[in-house]
Amino acid sequence: MILPVVKYGSPVLRQKGAKIESVTPEVKKLIADMFETMNENHGVGLAAQQVGVAKQLTVIDVREVKDRPSWAEVGGRATDVNDLMPLVLINPEVTSAGDPVKGSEGCLSFPEIYAEISRAEAVDVTALDAEGKAISFRCGGLLARAVQHETDHLNGILFIDRMEKKVKLELQPELDDLQAQTKAELKKK
Ligand code: ZN
């Protein structure tokens, strides 16, 4: 089922996600719906908060992006990124494993808004997968960027919080418009 994507201005985007204790049928259904919603919107990642659920769950798939490379290692050995896709991360822990690099980012909760964001080129990730099994890997490139962007969402952090002051100031009128529009829509409900 395709779910509505929550936009900037909705309070759930600022909520820290609750830990998922076990992968129940409800969680599995949410995962399937999140993939469907992400694919429909041509996204690379989607966090549970973006469909209105404050839980530590995100889905990622970088396979559609051909012009921005990713790499991954499992147990210290290079692995095919595609083997990790589609990626489900439950209760992820992410630590930096590389220097910061700038790269363009967008977010399905901020339609038409893009900015250069500085993030670690590589990260180490531990999480539970869609079956509730513990996984760990190191990744870099676009995948590392997506993992950091989505893990931020799970903690109520948005990419506008990572923008350089000057960039955010330039975007402020658009951000204010979007926020006002979302709040007006929420009031109607
Ligand atoms: Zn986002």
Backbone and ligand atoms as CSV (ligand in chain L), in Angstrom:
chain,resi,resn,atom,element,x,y,z
A,1,MET,N,N,0.842,-1.184,0.000
A,1,MET,CA,C,0.000,0.000,0.000
A,1,MET,C,C,0.888,1.248,0.000
A,2,ILE,N,N,0.585,2.166,-0.915
A,2,ILE,CA,C,1.346,3.419,-0.950
A,2,ILE,C,C,0.809,4.353,0.131
A,3,LEU,N,N,1.715,4.832,0.972
A,3,LEU,CA,C,1.326,5.690,2.091
A,3,LEU,C,C,1.611,7.149,1.750
A,4,PRO,N,N,0.855,8.087,2.351
A,4,PRO,CA,C,1.178,9.498,2.139
A,4,PRO,C,C,2.518,9.838,2.813
A,5,VAL,N,N,3.341,10.635,2.114
A,5,VAL,CA,C,4.627,11.042,2.686
A,5,VAL,C,C,4.425,12.339,3.475
A,6,VAL,N,N,4.849,12.297,4.721
A,6,VAL,CA,C,4.728,13.436,5.628
A,6,VAL,C,C,5.720,14.530,5.208
A,7,LYS,N,N,5.239,15.778,5.178
A,7,LYS,CA,C,6.081,16.884,4.736
A,7,LYS,C,C,6.575,17.724,5.922
A,8,TYR,N,N,7.621,18.503,5.624
A,8,TYR,CA,C,8.215,19.403,6.616
A,8,TYR,C,C,7.140,20.298,7.235
A,9,GLY,N,N,7.143,20.379,8.561
A,9,GLY,CA,C,6.101,21.116,9.282
A,9,GLY,C,C,5.256,20.173,10.112
A,10,SER,N,N,5.340,18.885,9.781
A,10,SER,CA,C,4.608,17.879,10.542
A,10,SER,C,C,5.453,17.466,11.760
A,11,PRO,N,N,4.870,17.510,12.964
A,11,PRO,CA,C,5.659,17.276,14.185
A,11,PRO,C,C,6.339,15.909,14.240
A,12,VAL,N,N,5.769,14.890,13.589
A,12,VAL,CA,C,6.351,13.537,13.670
A,12,VAL,C,C,7.785,13.500,13.128
A,13,LEU,N,N,8.111,14.416,12.207
A,13,LEU,CA,C,9.470,14.441,11.636
A,13,LEU,C,C,10.513,14.831,12.684
A,14,ARG,N,N,10.058,15.444,13.775
A,14,ARG,CA,C,10.984,15.845,14.851
A,14,ARG,C,C,11.000,14.851,16.003
A,15,GLN,N,N,10.252,13.753,15.858
A,15,GLN,CA,C,10.217,12.761,16.936
A,15,GLN,C,C,11.306,11.721,16.775
A,16,LYS,N,N,11.908,11.380,17.892
A,16,LYS,CA,C,12.896,10.298,17.888
A,16,LYS,C,C,12.127,8.980,17.819
A,17,GLY,N,N,12.591,8.083,16.985
A,17,GLY,CA,C,11.893,6.811,16.819
A,17,GLY,C,C,12.083,5.879,17.998
A,18,ALA,N,N,11.020,5.153,18.328
A,18,ALA,CA,C,11.111,4.152,19.396
A,18,ALA,C,C,11.809,2.903,18.846
A,19,LYS,N,N,12.566,2.232,19.700
A,19,LYS,CA,C,13.232,0.981,19.308
A,19,LYS,C,C,12.180,-0.071,18.968
A,20,ILE,N,N,12.472,-0.883,17.974
A,20,ILE,CA,C,11.577,-1.977,17.607
A,20,ILE,C,C,12.062,-3.231,18.330
A,21,GLU,N,N,11.211,-3.794,19.168
A,21,GLU,CA,C,11.617,-4.940,19.994
A,21,GLU,C,C,11.593,-6.243,19.208
A,22,SER,N,N,10.615,-6.389,18.322
A,22,SER,CA,C,10.584,-7.605,17.507
A,22,SER,C,C,9.875,-7.319,16.184
A,23,VAL,N,N,10.266,-8.082,15.169
A,23,VAL,CA,C,9.719,-7.864,13.832
A,23,VAL,C,C,8.380,-8.611,13.729
A,24,THR,N,N,7.335,-7.898,14.124
A,24,THR,CA,C,5.977,-8.458,14.110
A,24,THR,C,C,5.406,-8.386,12.689
A,25,PRO,N,N,4.279,-9.050,12.433
A,25,PRO,CA,C,3.623,-8.922,11.123
A,25,PRO,C,C,3.304,-7.462,10.790
A,26,GLU,N,N,2.996,-6.645,11.807
A,26,GLU,CA,C,2.711,-5.216,11.562
A,26,GLU,C,C,3.965,-4.502,11.058
A,27,VAL,N,N,5.112,-4.829,11.650
A,27,VAL,CA,C,6.371,-4.214,11.208
A,27,VAL,C,C,6.678,-4.656,9.774
A,28,LYS,N,N,6.454,-5.933,9.475
A,28,LYS,CA,C,6.703,-6.440,8.110
A,28,LYS,C,C,5.828,-5.738,7.081
A,29,LYS,N,N,4.581,-5.505,7.465
A,29,LYS,CA,C,3.651,-4.808,6.567
A,29,LYS,C,C,4.125,-3.369,6.354
A,30,LEU,N,N,4.586,-2.739,7.442
A,30,LEU,CA,C,5.082,-1.368,7.346
A,30,LEU,C,C,6.297,-1.310,6.413
A,31,ILE,N,N,7.191,-2.286,6.533
A,31,ILE,CA,C,8.378,-2.338,5.671
A,31,ILE,C,C,7.953,-2.436,4.197
A,32,ALA,N,N,7.028,-3.338,3.915
A,32,ALA,CA,C,6.558,-3.514,2.526
A,32,ALA,C,C,5.917,-2.231,2.005
A,33,ASP,N,N,5.097,-1.599,2.833
A,33,ASP,CA,C,4.437,-0.348,2.430
A,33,ASP,C,C,5.454,0.772,2.223
A,34,MET,N,N,6.491,0.797,3.061
A,34,MET,CA,C,7.512,1.842,2.921
A,34,MET,C,C,8.298,1.675,1.618
A,35,PHE,N,N,8.610,0.434,1.247
A,35,PHE,CA,C,9.295,0.220,-0.040
A,35,PHE,C,C,8.408,0.669,-1.205
A,36,GLU,N,N,7.135,0.298,-1.117
A,36,GLU,CA,C,6.208,0.670,-2.183
A,36,GLU,C,C,6.120,2.197,-2.307
A,37,THR,N,N,6.036,2.856,-1.155
A,37,THR,CA,C,5.921,4.324,-1.115
A,37,THR,C,C,7.204,4.984,-1.640
A,38,MET,N,N,8.344,4.447,-1.231
A,38,MET,CA,C,9.631,5.002,-1.674
A,38,MET,C,C,9.794,4.847,-3.189
A,39,ASN,N,N,9.475,3.663,-3.700
A,39,ASN,CA,C,9.635,3.418,-5.135
A,39,ASN,C,C,8.692,4.291,-5.963
A,40,GLU,N,N,7.479,4.441,-5.484
A,40,GLU,CA,C,6.491,5.290,-6.172
A,40,GLU,C,C,7.005,6.726,-6.298
A,41,ASN,N,N,7.728,7.166,-5.267
A,41,ASN,CA,C,8.228,8.548,-5.231
A,41,ASN,C,C,9.673,8.680,-5.726
A,42,HIS,N,N,10.204,7.594,-6.283
A,42,HIS,CA,C,11.579,7.560,-6.808
A,42,HIS,C,C,12.601,8.018,-5.775
A,43,GLY,N,N,12.417,7.570,-4.539
A,43,GLY,CA,C,13.369,7.910,-3.484
A,43,GLY,C,C,14.443,6.842,-3.358
A,44,VAL,N,N,15.540,7.240,-2.716
A,44,VAL,CA,C,16.661,6.319,-2.448
A,44,VAL,C,C,16.520,5.746,-1.031
A,45,GLY,N,N,15.833,6.500,-0.158
A,45,GLY,CA,C,15.624,6.051,1.212
A,45,GLY,C,C,14.355,6.647,1.778
A,46,LEU,N,N,13.819,5.968,2.773
A,46,LEU,CA,C,12.617,6.463,3.439
A,46,LEU,C,C,12.662,6.013,4.897
A,47,ALA,N,N,12.395,6.944,5.803
A,47,ALA,CA,C,12.380,6.632,7.236
A,47,ALA,C,C,10.933,6.529,7.707
A,48,ALA,N,N,10.712,5.746,8.762
A,48,ALA,CA,C,9.351,5.520,9.265
A,48,ALA,C,C,8.648,6.839,9.600
A,49,GLN,N,N,9.405,7.806,10.146
A,49,GLN,CA,C,8.816,9.115,10.468
A,49,GLN,C,C,8.154,9.747,9.239
A,50,GLN,N,N,8.710,9.460,8.047
A,50,GLN,CA,C,8.189,10.085,6.826
A,50,GLN,C,C,6.840,9.513,6.392
A,51,VAL,N,N,6.436,8.400,7.002
A,51,VAL,CA,C,5.072,7.910,6.780
A,51,VAL,C,C,4.276,8.002,8.084
A,52,GLY,N,N,4.764,8.856,8.993
A,52,GLY,CA,C,4.008,9.183,10.196
A,52,GLY,C,C,4.190,8.244,11.373
A,53,VAL,N,N,5.230,7.397,11.322
A,53,VAL,CA,C,5.450,6.419,12.397
A,53,VAL,C,C,6.808,6.676,13.044
A,54,ALA,N,N,6.818,7.037,14.321
A,54,ALA,CA,C,8.091,7.330,14.999
A,54,ALA,C,C,8.710,6.047,15.541
A,55,LYS,N,N,9.369,5.301,14.640
A,55,LYS,CA,C,10.043,4.047,15.014
A,55,LYS,C,C,11.425,4.030,14.375
A,56,GLN,N,N,12.325,3.213,14.953
A,56,GLN,CA,C,13.690,3.079,14.433
A,56,GLN,C,C,13.696,2.113,13.245
A,57,LEU,N,N,13.192,2.579,12.121
A,57,LEU,CA,C,13.091,1.737,10.919
A,57,LEU,C,C,13.276,2.588,9.669
A,58,THR,N,N,14.181,2.162,8.803
A,58,THR,CA,C,14.343,2.842,7.524
A,58,THR,C,C,14.573,1.823,6.407
A,59,VAL,N,N,14.154,2.202,5.200
A,59,VAL,CA,C,14.403,1.366,4.019
A,59,VAL,C,C,15.220,2.186,3.022
A,60,ILE,N,N,16.150,1.505,2.342
A,60,ILE,CA,C,17.071,2.173,1.414
A,60,ILE,C,C,17.245,1.288,0.187
A,61,ASP,N,N,17.332,1.926,-0.990
A,61,ASP,CA,C,17.696,1.187,-2.203
A,61,ASP,C,C,18.391,2.149,-3.164
A,62,VAL,N,N,19.680,1.919,-3.403
A,62,VAL,CA,C,20.461,2.841,-4.249
A,62,VAL,C,C,20.612,2.308,-5.679
A,63,ARG,N,N,19.978,1.184,-6.002
A,63,ARG,CA,C,20.237,0.548,-7.309
A,63,ARG,C,C,19.819,1.380,-8.509
A,64,GLU,N,N,18.828,2.257,-8.340
A,64,GLU,CA,C,18.351,3.056,-9.477
A,64,GLU,C,C,19.319,4.182,-9.839
A,65,VAL,N,N,20.204,4.520,-8.910
A,65,VAL,CA,C,21.115,5.648,-9.142
A,65,VAL,C,C,22.381,5.123,-9.807
A,66,LYS,N,N,22.590,5.523,-11.058
A,66,LYS,CA,C,23.723,4.984,-11.815
A,66,LYS,C,C,24.937,5.922,-11.806
A,67,ASP,N,N,24.696,7.210,-11.548
A,67,ASP,CA,C,25.779,8.191,-11.691
A,67,ASP,C,C,26.461,8.558,-10.375
A,68,ARG,N,N,26.067,7.938,-9.274
A,68,ARG,CA,C,26.717,8.228,-7.979
A,68,ARG,C,C,27.062,6.900,-7.322
A,69,PRO,N,N,28.327,6.541,-7.337
A,69,PRO,CA,C,28.717,5.204,-6.902
A,69,PRO,C,C,28.604,4.984,-5.388
A,70,SER,N,N,28.467,3.731,-5.031
A,70,SER,CA,C,28.474,3.295,-3.637
A,70,SER,C,C,29.420,2.113,-3.536
A,71,TRP,N,N,29.924,1.865,-2.333
A,71,TRP,CA,C,30.699,0.645,-2.107
A,71,TRP,C,C,30.350,0.088,-0.740
A,72,ALA,N,N,30.656,-1.190,-0.542
A,72,ALA,CA,C,30.345,-1.815,0.747
A,72,ALA,C,C,31.341,-2.909,1.065
A,73,GLU,N,N,31.540,-3.119,2.358
A,73,GLU,CA,C,32.390,-4.208,2.860
A,73,GLU,C,C,31.620,-4.919,3.964
A,74,VAL,N,N,31.697,-6.242,3.925
A,74,VAL,CA,C,31.116,-7.036,5.010
A,74,VAL,C,C,32.243,-7.882,5.588
A,75,GLY,N,N,32.455,-7.757,6.888
A,75,GLY,CA,C,33.545,-8.500,7.534
A,75,GLY,C,C,34.910,-8.148,6.959
A,76,GLY,N,N,35.083,-6.866,6.549
A,76,GLY,CA,C,36.362,-6.408,6.012
A,76,GLY,C,C,36.602,-6.768,4.549
A,77,ARG,N,N,35.644,-7.422,3.918
A,77,ARG,CA,C,35.803,-7.808,2.510
A,77,ARG,C,C,34.839,-7.036,1.615
A,78,ALA,N,N,35.358,-6.564,0.480
A,78,ALA,CA,C,34.523,-5.846,-0.477
A,78,ALA,C,C,33.372,-6.745,-0.925
A,79,THR,N,N,32.194,-6.145,-0.977
A,79,THR,CA,C,31.025,-6.912,-1.407
A,79,THR,C,C,30.248,-6.097,-2.431
A,80,ASP,N,N,29.445,-6.774,-3.228
A,80,ASP,CA,C,28.618,-6.098,-4.213
A,80,ASP,C,C,27.498,-5.366,-3.471
A,81,VAL,N,N,27.413,-4.039,-3.668
A,81,VAL,CA,C,26.380,-3.234,-2.999
A,81,VAL,C,C,24.983,-3.811,-3.271
A,82,ASN,N,N,24.794,-4.300,-4.504
A,82,ASN,CA,C,23.479,-4.824,-4.881
A,82,ASN,C,C,23.052,-5.992,-3.993
A,83,ASP,N,N,24.051,-6.725,-3.456
A,83,ASP,CA,C,23.721,-7.856,-2.571
A,83,ASP,C,C,23.075,-7.389,-1.266
A,84,LEU,N,N,23.317,-6.115,-0.892
A,84,LEU,CA,C,22.720,-5.572,0.341
A,84,LEU,C,C,21.332,-4.981,0.078
A,85,MET,N,N,20.989,-4.803,-1.212
A,85,MET,CA,C,19.747,-4.122,-1.588
A,85,MET,C,C,18.635,-5.136,-1.845
A,86,PRO,N,N,17.365,-4.781,-1.610
A,86,PRO,CA,C,16.947,-3.592,-0.879
A,86,PRO,C,C,17.296,-3.727,0.590
A,87,LEU,N,N,17.668,-2.605,1.200
A,87,LEU,CA,C,18.211,-2.623,2.553
A,87,LEU,C,C,17.168,-2.152,3.579
A,88,VAL,N,N,17.001,-2.965,4.608
A,88,VAL,CA,C,16.136,-2.594,5.731
A,88,VAL,C,C,17.022,-2.442,6.953
A,89,LEU,N,N,16.940,-1.311,7.631
A,89,LEU,CA,C,17.706,-1.107,8.861
A,89,LEU,C,C,16.742,-0.846,10.016
A,90,ILE,N,N,16.788,-1.737,11.000
A,90,ILE,CA,C,15.983,-1.584,12.215
A,90,ILE,C,C,16.937,-1.287,13.366
A,91,ASN,N,N,16.608,-0.286,14.172
A,91,ASN,CA,C,17.448,0.149,15.308
A,91,ASN,C,C,18.914,0.346,14.893
A,92,PRO,N,N,19.196,1.056,13.804
A,92,PRO,CA,C,20.586,1.160,13.339
A,92,PRO,C,C,21.490,1.994,14.248
A,93,GLU,N,N,22.747,1.556,14.322
A,93,GLU,CA,C,23.808,2.329,14.982
A,93,GLU,C,C,24.820,2.636,13.893
A,94,VAL,N,N,25.127,3.917,13.725
A,94,VAL,CA,C,25.998,4.342,12.628
A,94,VAL,C,C,27.160,5.138,13.185
A,95,THR,N,N,28.388,4.756,12.818
A,95,THR,CA,C,29.549,5.541,13.235
A,95,THR,C,C,30.376,5.914,12.014
A,96,SER,N,N,30.962,7.092,12.093
A,96,SER,CA,C,31.746,7.608,10.978
A,96,SER,C,C,32.993,6.744,10.746
A,97,ALA,N,N,33.307,6.497,9.469
A,97,ALA,CA,C,34.516,5.740,9.124
A,97,ALA,C,C,35.250,6.418,7.970
A,98,GLY,N,N,35.057,7.725,7.845
A,98,GLY,CA,C,35.709,8.460,6.761
A,98,GLY,C,C,35.606,9.956,6.963
A,99,ASP,N,N,36.351,10.686,6.154
A,99,ASP,CA,C,36.342,12.143,6.240
A,99,ASP,C,C,35.041,12.709,5.670
A,100,PRO,N,N,34.666,13.922,6.130
A,100,PRO,CA,C,33.459,14.529,5.555
A,100,PRO,C,C,33.654,14.918,4.086
A,101,VAL,N,N,32.603,14.677,3.307
A,101,VAL,CA,C,32.595,15.105,1.893
A,101,VAL,C,C,31.240,15.753,1.615
A,102,LYS,N,N,31.254,16.710,0.690
A,102,LYS,CA,C,30.003,17.368,0.323
A,102,LYS,C,C,29.319,16.600,-0.802
A,103,GLY,N,N,28.000,16.606,-0.786
A,103,GLY,CA,C,27.256,15.983,-1.870
A,103,GLY,C,C,25.831,16.503,-1.872
A,104,SER,N,N,25.192,16.459,-3.038
A,104,SER,CA,C,23.837,16.966,-3.177
A,104,SER,C,C,22.838,16.013,-2.513
A,105,GLU,N,N,21.869,16.598,-1.810
A,105,GLU,CA,C,20.827,15.798,-1.158
A,105,GLU,C,C,19.468,16.424,-1.341
A,106,GLY,N,N,18.478,15.558,-1.440
A,106,GLY,CA,C,17.093,15.980,-1.386
A,106,GLY,C,C,16.408,15.120,-0.345
A,107,CYS,N,N,15.107,15.336,-0.165
A,107,CYS,CA,C,14.361,14.568,0.834
A,107,CYS,C,C,12.901,14.564,0.410
A,108,LEU,N,N,12.263,13.397,0.468
A,108,LEU,CA,C,10.860,13.311,0.035
A,108,LEU,C,C,9.936,14.164,0.895
A,109,SER,N,N,10.379,14.548,2.083
A,109,SER,CA,C,9.576,15.413,2.947
A,109,SER,C,C,9.792,16.902,2.638
A,110,PHE,N,N,10.713,17.173,1.683
A,110,PHE,CA,C,11.024,18.548,1.248
A,110,PHE,C,C,11.013,18.591,-0.277
A,111,PRO,N,N,9.820,18.484,-0.906
A,111,PRO,CA,C,9.781,18.423,-2.371
A,111,PRO,C,C,10.491,19.623,-3.009
A,112,GLU,N,N,11.272,19.333,-4.049
A,112,GLU,CA,C,11.931,20.373,-4.866
A,112,GLU,C,C,13.054,21.115,-4.140
A,113,ILE,N,N,13.412,20.691,-2.954
A,113,ILE,CA,C,14.482,21.393,-2.236
A,113,ILE,C,C,15.727,20.504,-2.197
A,114,TYR,N,N,16.832,21.047,-2.686
A,114,TYR,CA,C,18.095,20.298,-2.732
A,114,TYR,C,C,19.203,21.179,-2.192
A,115,ALA,N,N,20.204,20.546,-1.577
A,115,ALA,CA,C,21.346,21.310,-1.093
A,115,ALA,C,C,22.553,20.395,-0.935
A,116,GLU,N,N,23.721,21.028,-0.965
A,116,GLU,CA,C,24.964,20.305,-0.699
A,116,GLU,C,C,25.080,20.114,0.815
A,117,ILE,N,N,25.303,18.868,1.232
A,117,ILE,CA,C,25.420,18.560,2.655
A,117,ILE,C,C,26.744,17.826,2.870
A,118,SER,N,N,27.431,18.195,3.949
A,118,SER,CA,C,28.685,17.537,4.281
A,118,SER,C,C,28.411,16.346,5.205
A,119,ARG,N,N,28.888,15.162,4.789
A,119,ARG,CA,C,28.715,13.947,5.609
A,119,ARG,C,C,29.953,13.063,5.451
A,120,ALA,N,N,30.134,12.155,6.398
A,120,ALA,CA,C,31.256,11.222,6.319
A,120,ALA,C,C,31.175,10.413,5.013
A,121,GLU,N,N,32.324,10.252,4.359
A,121,GLU,CA,C,32.351,9.506,3.091
A,121,GLU,C,C,32.015,8.039,3.318
A,122,ALA,N,N,32.354,7.537,4.514
A,122,ALA,CA,C,32.092,6.130,4.831
A,122,ALA,C,C,31.579,6.004,6.261
A,123,VAL,N,N,30.791,4.967,6.491
A,123,VAL,CA,C,30.265,4.711,7.843
A,123,VAL,C,C,30.248,3.209,8.131
A,124,ASP,N,N,30.329,2.903,9.432
A,124,ASP,CA,C,30.108,1.529,9.893
A,124,ASP,C,C,28.677,1.454,10.413
A,125,VAL,N,N,27.988,0.392,10.029
A,125,VAL,CA,C,26.574,0.250,10.354
A,125,VAL,C,C,26.326,-1.084,11.039
A,126,THR,N,N,25.609,-1.053,12.160
A,126,THR,CA,C,25.068,-2.288,12.725
A,126,THR,C,C,23.574,-2.060,12.897
A,127,ALA,N,N,22.803,-3.090,12.659
A,127,ALA,CA,C,21.340,-2.964,12.709
A,127,ALA,C,C,20.730,-4.355,12.720
A,128,LEU,N,N,19.405,-4.385,12.779
A,128,LEU,CA,C,18.680,-5.627,12.529
A,128,LEU,C,C,18.101,-5.520,11.125
A,129,ASP,N,N,18.018,-6.663,10.435
A,129,ASP,CA,C,17.417,-6.647,9.103
A,129,ASP,C,C,15.913,-6.952,9.188
A,130,ALA,N,N,15.287,-7.137,8.039
A,130,ALA,CA,C,13.830,-7.327,7.984
A,130,ALA,C,C,13.370,-8.584,8.705
A,131,GLU,N,N,14.310,-9.499,8.949
A,131,GLU,CA,C,13.966,-10.733,9.670
A,131,GLU,C,C,14.293,-10.614,11.164
A,132,GLY,N,N,14.855,-9.481,11.555
A,132,GLY,CA,C,15.245,-9.303,12.954
A,132,GLY,C,C,16.637,-9.852,13.248
A,133,LYS,N,N,17.368,-10.182,12.180
A,133,LYS,CA,C,18.721,-10.737,12.308
A,133,LYS,C,C,19.741,-9.591,12.374
A,134,ALA,N,N,20.762,-9.743,13.238
A,134,ALA,CA,C,21.790,-8.704,13.360
A,134,ALA,C,C,22.661,-8.666,12.101
A,135,ILE,N,N,22.883,-7.471,11.554
A,135,ILE,CA,C,23.768,-7.304,10.403
A,135,ILE,C,C,24.772,-6.196,10.716
A,136,SER,N,N,25.960,-6.282,10.098
A,136,SER,CA,C,26.892,-5.170,10.201
A,136,SER,C,C,27.707,-5.085,8.920
A,137,PHE,N,N,27.991,-3.869,8.513
A,137,PHE,CA,C,28.760,-3.641,7.287
A,137,PHE,C,C,29.352,-2.240,7.315
A,138,ARG,N,N,30.349,-2.036,6.439
A,138,ARG,CA,C,30.892,-0.691,6.222
A,138,ARG,C,C,30.466,-0.287,4.811
A,139,CYS,N,N,30.106,0.971,4.629
A,139,CYS,CA,C,29.744,1.396,3.275
A,139,CYS,C,C,30.237,2.807,3.025
A,140,GLY,N,N,30.284,3.157,1.737
A,140,GLY,CA,C,30.753,4.470,1.341
A,140,GLY,C,C,29.995,4.996,0.145
A,141,GLY,N,N,30.305,6.228,-0.237
A,141,GLY,CA,C,29.664,6.840,-1.387
A,141,GLY,C,C,28.208,7.167,-1.108
A,142,LEU,N,N,27.382,7.034,-2.131
A,142,LEU,CA,C,25.968,7.410,-2.003
A,142,LEU,C,C,25.268,6.617,-0.896
A,143,LEU,N,N,25.605,5.333,-0.776
A,143,LEU,CA,C,24.949,4.505,0.248
A,143,LEU,C,C,25.234,5.042,1.657
A,144,ALA,N,N,26.490,5.445,1.895
A,144,ALA,CA,C,26.846,6.009,3.210
A,144,ALA,C,C,26.067,7.302,3.464
A,145,ARG,N,N,25.900,8.097,2.423
A,145,ARG,CA,C,25.139,9.348,2.545
A,145,ARG,C,C,23.675,9.038,2.880
A,146,ALA,N,N,23.104,8.070,2.156
A,146,ALA,CA,C,21.702,7.696,2.387
A,146,ALA,C,C,21.508,7.155,3.805
A,147,VAL,N,N,22.436,6.311,4.244
A,147,VAL,CA,C,22.343,5.729,5.594
A,147,VAL,C,C,22.361,6.848,6.640
A,148,GLN,N,N,23.235,7.835,6.462
A,148,GLN,CA,C,23.335,8.928,7.435
A,148,GLN,C,C,22.091,9.812,7.409
A,149,HIS,N,N,21.603,10.116,6.202
A,149,HIS,CA,C,20.391,10.943,6.064
A,149,HIS,C,C,19.209,10.252,6.754
A,150,GLU,N,N,19.047,8.944,6.485
A,150,GLU,CA,C,17.891,8.217,7.035
A,150,GLU,C,C,18.028,8.006,8.546
A,151,THR,N,N,19.229,7.705,9.009
A,151,THR,CA,C,19.418,7.505,10.453
A,151,THR,C,C,19.152,8.808,11.200
A,152,ASP,N,N,19.494,9.925,10.593
A,152,ASP,CA,C,19.150,11.230,11.168
A,152,ASP,C,C,17.637,11.326,11.376
A,153,HIS,N,N,16.861,10.965,10.330
A,153,HIS,CA,C,15.395,11.012,10.445
A,153,HIS,C,C,14.916,10.238,11.678
A,154,LEU,N,N,15.526,9.076,11.920
A,154,LEU,CA,C,15.093,8.220,13.034
A,154,LEU,C,C,15.333,8.901,14.378
A,155,ASN,N,N,16.215,9.902,14.373
A,155,ASN,CA,C,16.499,10.669,15.585
A,155,ASN,C,C,15.870,12.067,15.553
A,156,GLY,N,N,14.974,12.291,14.608
A,156,GLY,CA,C,14.289,13.583,14.522
A,156,GLY,C,C,15.136,14.695,13.934
A,157,ILE,N,N,16.243,14.310,13.266
A,157,ILE,CA,C,17.143,15.304,12.658
A,157,ILE,C,C,16.871,15.357,11.153
A,158,LEU,N,N,16.787,16.573,10.616
A,158,LEU,CA,C,16.475,16.751,9.193
A,158,LEU,C,C,17.671,17.331,8.453
A,159,PHE,N,N,17.698,17.148,7.118
A,159,PHE,CA,C,18.886,17.601,6.377
A,159,PHE,C,C,19.080,19.112,6.431
A,160,ILE,N,N,17.983,19.849,6.697
A,160,ILE,CA,C,18.141,21.309,6.849
A,160,ILE,C,C,18.999,21.648,8.078
A,161,ASP,N,N,19.027,20.733,9.054
A,161,ASP,CA,C,19.855,20.948,10.252
A,161,ASP,C,C,21.342,20.804,9.931
A,162,ARG,N,N,21.642,20.147,8.822
A,162,ARG,CA,C,23.034,19.888,8.412
A,162,ARG,C,C,23.516,20.865,7.349
A,163,MET,N,N,22.615,21.751,6.910
A,163,MET,CA,C,23.003,22.695,5.847
A,163,MET,C,C,23.908,23.778,6.406
A,164,GLU,N,N,24.767,24.304,5.544
A,164,GLU,CA,C,25.543,25.478,5.940
A,164,GLU,C,C,24.569,26.631,6.127
A,165,LYS,N,N,24.890,27.487,7.092
A,165,LYS,CA,C,24.007,28.606,7.445
A,165,LYS,C,C,23.568,29.415,6.226
A,166,LYS,N,N,24.548,29.719,5.374
A,166,LYS,CA,C,24.294,30.565,4.210
A,166,LYS,C,C,23.295,29.897,3.268
A,167,VAL,N,N,23.472,28.605,3.062
A,167,VAL,CA,C,22.599,27.834,2.165
A,167,VAL,C,C,21.182,27.804,2.733
A,168,LYS,N,N,21.092,27.555,4.034
A,168,LYS,CA,C,19.768,27.464,4.665
A,168,LYS,C,C,19.046,28.810,4.617
A,169,LEU,N,N,19.805,29.871,4.789
A,169,LEU,CA,C,19.231,31.216,4.749
A,169,LEU,C,C,18.617,31.499,3.374
A,170,GLU,N,N,19.321,31.069,2.327
A,170,GLU,CA,C,18.811,31.252,0.963
A,170,GLU,C,C,17.520,30.473,0.736
A,171,LEU,N,N,17.435,29.308,1.352
A,171,LEU,CA,C,16.265,28.438,1.155
A,171,LEU,C,C,15.118,28.780,2.107
A,172,GLN,N,N,15.387,29.661,3.076
A,172,GLN,CA,C,14.416,29.911,4.148
A,172,GLN,C,C,13.012,30.263,3.646
A,173,PRO,N,N,12.857,31.133,2.628
A,173,PRO,CA,C,11.493,31.439,2.166
A,173,PRO,C,C,10.741,30.186,1.694
A,174,GLU,N,N,11.428,29.306,0.950
A,174,GLU,CA,C,10.798,28.066,0.483
A,174,GLU,C,C,10.442,27.157,1.655
A,175,LEU,N,N,11.359,27.099,2.638
A,175,LEU,CA,C,11.125,26.256,3.812
A,175,LEU,C,C,9.932,26.766,4.621
A,176,ASP,N,N,9.846,28.077,4.765
A,176,ASP,CA,C,8.725,28.674,5.505
A,176,ASP,C,C,7.397,28.400,4.803
A,177,ASP,N,N,7.399,28.522,3.462
A,177,ASP,CA,C,6.185,28.256,2.678
A,177,ASP,C,C,5.724,26.820,2.873
A,178,LEU,N,N,6.683,25.888,2.763
A,178,LEU,CA,C,6.370,24.469,2.888
A,178,LEU,C,C,5.807,24.161,4.277
A,179,GLN,N,N,6.447,24.713,5.288
A,179,GLN,CA,C,6.021,24.492,6.670
A,179,GLN,C,C,4.597,25.029,6.899
A,180,ALA,N,N,4.332,26.223,6.375
A,180,ALA,CA,C,3.011,26.844,6.536
A,180,ALA,C,C,1.938,26.010,5.832
A,181,GLN,N,N,2.278,25.534,4.633
A,181,GLN,CA,C,1.342,24.727,3.842
A,181,GLN,C,C,1.012,23.418,4.583
A,182,THR,N,N,2.041,22.777,5.134
A,182,THR,CA,C,1.841,21.521,5.869
A,182,THR,C,C,0.975,21.759,7.098
A,183,LYS,N,N,1.270,22.826,7.826
A,183,LYS,CA,C,0.495,23.115,9.041
A,183,LYS,C,C,-0.966,23.411,8.703
A,184,ALA,N,N,-1.201,24.120,7.605
A,184,ALA,CA,C,-2.575,24.427,7.168
A,184,ALA,C,C,-3.318,23.130,6.833
A,185,GLU,N,N,-2.622,22.212,6.163
A,185,GLU,CA,C,-3.239,20.925,5.796
A,185,GLU,C,C,-3.548,20.088,7.033
A,186,LEU,N,N,-2.644,20.126,8.017
A,186,LEU,CA,C,-2.855,19.362,9.252
A,186,LEU,C,C,-4.059,19.892,10.029
A,187,LYS,N,N,-4.271,21.190,9.980
A,187,LYS,CA,C,-5.375,21.836,10.678
A,187,LYS,C,C,-6.723,21.403,10.102
A,188,LYS,N,N,-6.743,21.235,8.771
A,188,LYS,CA,C,-7.973,20.850,8.067
A,188,LYS,C,C,-8.487,19.484,8.521
A,189,LYS,N,N,-7.539,18.596,8.896
A,189,LYS,CA,C,-7.891,17.203,9.227
A,189,LYS,C,C,-8.662,17.080,10.552
L,1,ZN,ZN,ZN,14.813,12.641,4.146
